[in-house]
Amino acid sequence: MNVSVVGSGYVGTTIAACFADLGHEVLAIDVDEGIVDTINAGETPIYEPGLDDLIEARAGDRLRATTEYDAVGETDVTFLALPTPTDEEGHIDLAVMRSGAEQLGDALAEKREDHLVVVKSTVIPGTTGDTIGPILEEHAGTALGEGIEVAMNPEFLREGTAVSDFLSPQKIVFGTRRDGENLTGHATTDGPEAGTDSHAADGERRPALDRLYEVYDPLLAEDAVPVVETGLREAEMIKYANNAFLAAKVSLINELGNVCKLYDVDAYEVADAIGLDDRIGAKFLRSGVGWGGSCFPKDVAALIAARRRVGGTGRGARPGLQARHRRRTQLASDSGHRRPPRARRDGRRVRSGRDRAHARTVSRHRVRRLAIGGARRCVGSRRRYRLGRVRGARRGVRRNGFPRGRRWPTSDHPPRRPRLRRPDLVKEDGTTYRWSSERQEC
């Protein structure tokens, strides 16, 4: 089968070489001419054990590279393996994905045969159907299902063992549009009845699913690899759930390692023992500096940001980030290194959006407490606020003006709060500041 891979980064280069090793004719597309020349010369643009041998053996034969998107018309399946970085708030940036989908759609406008576009990048649920699909329809001039189809096939490659992870996978996930489902993932009025299998009808699979099985047939023929057939959104979420769970597992074993250190216990022996339980597993049970790499931090942050965008807090995955930060800070302090200073601009600490929102909330509460304390006239400026706030100036009187132990009366309207006398500020030489009745300054 003729396969094209858009993007020659870590994932794109690995799957292109592995598909060529499985017997497919692979075309790698990338906008960087240096990467294209490197692949055509039989060299790898990235370092990954075993990848250089595959590229050296297949380059010029089953593996070719180019910068022209028009060449995708010669292939049957296109895998989008483009980067999806995150911004400061954690949301993924789809600018590269949109640009690649636009150029891919323009290249497929002249093709008359059916073509399958498979998203290999890690994207939040709904991206394939709500973003990539409409872009392909607009630029290709063809509706999905009438010549062009989309699918989601997440990758589960680990740095250092990516080639073996692809050739000997633990699972393969195929995400396709369900029967009677539109791009947004909602069932249409003429969809299948509830309780029926949306992936097969009368023993027949959909063309997109058949094409995916044809691509992965060399792997499925050798080993009994579990195949998960699901929808687009479910396949997108499986990738995030997979990485978030592994990150949480690493954070938990690091916290257990901290406890073992306090009690002089060998944490590795504990990890080996609990790893024998098949409900836990022995992998990712080595306490260390904390999880990192190119996927875990980005994917966990994107998952939290996506949860907040739809009205949630994302607190389910947040403890993993907090435990990771605590672990690194602790190891740095144990080794004698101080915590690195925060980012500064013009001598001032740069605060994130969450810090600024928290500061605004605290300021509102401070002003409210100040007004309740009876010093309303001192809210005009920061200096007057600092000098005029009253915090239990009189012994036995609370800040709200009521004696200790006294409750609110049972009447509908609370009594008028007594105004407290502002205490004079005593200087070092014994003199006092006097309050001015005009500007409330001393």
N, C-alpha and C positions, 0 to 999 in steps of 0.2 A: 504494500500500500504506500502511496505517496503522502508524506506527512510534512507539514511545515510548522516551525516553531518561531514565534515572534518574541524576540528578546533573548539575548545571549549572556545573561548574567549567571548567577550561581545555579539557579533551577533550570533555566533555559538551556544552558550548555550541557548540563548533566543529562537531562531527558533527551536532548537531541542525539547525543552520542549513544545513549542506551537504546533508543529506538532504532538507530542505525545498526547497532549490534544485534538487535532482534530480527533483522532482515528487511526493514522498511527503507524506502528511499526518503531521506530526510533533507529538508532545506531549512537552514537557519537564517533568520532575517534579523538584522540589527542595524541601527543608524550609525554606529561607530565603525568607520572603515578600518581602523586598527584592529578591532576584534575580528572583523570579517577576514582580513588578511592573515591573522594569526591562525584561525580555524582552518582556512584553506591551505595553509602551510603545514598542517598536521600537528600544530601545537595547541595547548590549552590556554585560554586567557585567564583561568583561575587555577588555584591549587586545590586538588582533591585527589586523594590516593586512588589509583587505578584509572582515573579519567584520562590521563595523558596517553596511556596505552590504547584506549579505545579510539581516541581521536586520531592518533597516529596511524592506526590500522584502517580506519574507515574514511578518513578525509580524502577527498578527490574521487572516491568510489561511491559509497552510499551516503556520504555526508558532504554537503556543500553549503557555503555561506554566501550571502549577498546582502546588499543594502536596498534592493528594489522590492517594494511590496507587490508589484505586478506579477511577480513569479508565483504568488500563492494560487493563481488560477490553474496552475499545473498540478496542484495537490488536491487531495480529497478531504483532509482534516487539518485544521489549524489550531495550534495550542498557543494561547496567550499567556506568556510567562514574563510579564512586565512588573516592575517594582511598584509597590504601594506603600510609600513611606508615611509616617505620621507627623502631624504638626505639633505645636507646643501644647495644645489641649488634648492630644491623643487621637484626634480624628484622622482617618486615613486620607491621603491625597490621591485622588483618582485622575489627576491631570495627564499622567503618562498613559494610563489605561484608556482614557477617552481619546487621546491623540492616536494611539495605536488602533483602536476600534474604527476611528474615522478613516484612516488610511487603508485599513483592511477592507472596510465597506466599499471604498472607491475602487479598490482592486477587484472586488468580486462583482462589481456592477456589470461587467462584460461577460461574466461566466454564465453559461446556460445549464451546467450540470449542478446537482445538489452538492452543497458544501456544509460541513459541520465546523462550528467555531467552539472550541472548548476553553473555558477559563481555567487556567492553572494557578493563577495568582491567588493570594489570600485576601479575600474581600468580605465585607460585612454582609449579612443576609439581605437579599434583595438587590444587590448590585448587578448581578448577571441579568436578571429579568427587567429591572427598572432603569438601568443605565446602559449596559453594553448592548442589550437587545434592540432598544429603540434607535441607538446610534447606527447599528448595522442596517436596520430597516431603512433609515433615512438616506444613508449614503449609498447603499446597494440598490435602492429602488425596488426592493422585493420584501414582501411580508414574510415573517418567520413561519416556517411550515410549508412555504411555497417555493423552495429552492435553497433557503438558508435556515439553519437550525442552530440553537445554542445549547451548551451543556456545561456542567461544572464537574471538574475532576481534581480535587485537592491533592496536594503532595504532602508526604510525610517523610521527608529526607532529613537526615542528621548530618551535620558537618563532620567530615572525617570518615563517614561510612555511607555517603550518598549513593554511590554506585551499587554497593551490595544491598542497600535498602530498596533501590528501585528494582533490581533484578530478582530479589528475594523478598517481596513485600509481605507484611503481616495482614494487610487488607487493602482492597481497592474500592474506592467510592465513586459511583456513577450517579451524578445528579442531572436529571433531565426534566423537561416540562411534562407534567402529568396530563393524562387525557382529559380534555374539557377544562384546561387551565390556561388562563391568559398570561401575559408577561408579568403582571404584578403578583402572580401567585394565587389569585382568587379563582374559584370555580365559575365557569360560565353556565348559562341556563341550560345548554344542551350537553352538559357534562355527564359522566357516569353516575349512577345512583349510589347512594351511601352504602358502604359495606363492600363494594366491588373493588377489585384490584385495579388501581390506577396505572400500574406499570404494564399490564398485559390485558389484552382483550381477545377472547377466543383462542388462547394459546399463542398469540402473536405479539412480539415486542415492537416498540416504535422504531422508526429508522435511525434516530439518533442513538438509541441504546444499542442497536445492532452494529452501528459503525464503531462505537466504543469497544464492544466485544471483539470486533475484528482487529482493532489496533492492538489490544492486549492479548490476543489469542496465543501468541508464542509463550507468554508467561503463564497463562491459565492452563495451557496444555501440559506444561512440565510439572507444576506443583498444584496442589489443591488449595488455591488461594481464596479466602473468603471475599465475596463480592457483595457490596452493599448497593442496592438499587433504591434510589430515593429521589426526592424533588430537588429543585435548584436551591431553595433556601435552606433545606436541611443539609445538603452537601456543604454549603458555605459555612454553616454553623458547626458542623462536625470538626472542621479544621480548627476553629477557635476554641471549641470545647476541649479538643485533644491537647492543644498547647497550654490552655489555662489549667487543666487538671495536672499536667506534668509539672508546671511551674509551682502549683500549690504543693505538690508532693515534695519537690526539692526544698521549698520553704519549710515544710513541716519537719523533714529530716534534719534541717539545720537547727531548728528550734529544739528538737530532741537532742541534738549534739551539744547545744549549750547547756541543757540540763545535765547531760552525762558529764560534761566537763566540771560542773559544780560539785558533783558527787564522786569525782575521780573514777568514772566508768568508761570502759572502752566502747566508744560509740560505734565502731566498725563491727564489733562482735554483736552488738545489739541489732544493727542493721542486717547483718547476715542471718540472724535468727528470725526476725520478722519477715525477711524476704522469702523464707521458705513457705509462708502462707500464700496460697495461690490467689487469695483475695487481694493481696498487697503487691506481690511480685518483687523480684530482686533488683530490677533496674531503677535507676534514678534514686538510689538510696545511699549515696556517698556524700556526706556532709562536707561542705567546702565554703568557698567565698560567696556562693549564691548563684542563682541562675542568671544567664546572660545570653550572648550570641546575637544573631541578627533577627531572630523570630520571636523568642519569648517576650522580651521587653516591649517590642512593637505590638504584638498581638494582644497581650494583656491590657496594655494601655488603650488600644483601639476597642477592645471589648467593653471596657469601663466607659469610654467616651460614647460608644454607641448606645449603651444602656442609659446614660444620662440624657442623650438626645431625645429619646422617646419617653422621657418622664420618670426615669428611675434614678437610683443612686449609684449602681455598680459596686455596692459594698461587698458583694459576694466574692469578687476577684481582688478587691483592694487589700485585704490582709496579706496576700502574697507579695505585693509590692512593698508593704510596710515591713514585713519580715525580711525581705531581701535587703532593704536599706539598713535595718538594724544589724543584720549579719555583717555587712561590709563595714559599718561603722565600728562594730565591736572588734573585728579582726584588725582594722587599722589602729585602734587604740591599744590592742594587745601587742602589736608589733612596734609601738612607739611612734607611729605616724599620726599627725594631727588630722582632723577632718578638713578636707579642702574647703577653702572659702567659697561662699556663694558668688554667683555672677554679680558684678557691679558695673554701673555705668555712671561716669563722672563722680566717682567716689561714693555713690549711693547704691544700696542693694537693690537689685532688680527683682521685683515681686511678681509672681504669677497672677493670673486672673483670679484664682481661688483665694490667694492671700489678700488681694485688694478687696474682694467681696467680703471676706471675713473682717477686714479692717473697717469697712463701712458699717457692718453690722455692730461691731463693738462700739464704734463711735455713736451710733444711734442709741445703744443701751446706756452709754455713759451720759449722754445729754439727758436722757429720760430720768436716770437716777439723780442727776444734778437738779433737774426741775422739781422732782419730788422732795428733795432735801431742802427746798426753800431758797435756793440761790439762783433764781431764774434770771436775775439781772446780770449774772456773771457769765452768761453763755456767749456773749458777743464776740470774744476773741479767745485764742488759746491761752494767752497770758492771764486774762481775767478768769478764765475757767480754772486754771491751775491754782490761782490764788484764792478763788472764791468758793471752791467746793467744800462742802461741810460733811464730814464723816464722823457722826457721833460726837459733835463738839461738846455737848453736855453729857455728863456721866448719867447713865440710866435712860438715855433717850436714843431711840433708833433713828436711822437716817430718814425715815418717812415721817418723822415728827411726833410719833406716838410713844408713850412710855413703854418700857419692856413689859411683856405679859398682857398688855391691853389688847383686846380684840376689836374688830370693826363693830360698830353699833348695829342694831337690828333694823334701823330705819332705812328707808329707800335711798336717802342721800347721805353720804359720809360727811362727818363734821368738817368744818374748815380747819385745815392743817395749821398749826401754830408756826409762825415765822421765827426761825432761830436767829439769834444774834451772831453776826460774823465775828469770829475771834480775831483779835489783833495779832499781827505777825511781829514777833520780837526779833530785833537785830542782835548781833553779837555784843554790841556795846551797851545793851540794855534798853535802847530806845525802841519804839514801835512804829511800824508803818501805820499811817492813818488813811482810812478809806475816804475817797472823794465822792460826794454825793452826785457830782455832775457826770464824770466819766467812769466811775467805778474803778478807779486805779489808785494805787497807793504811792 
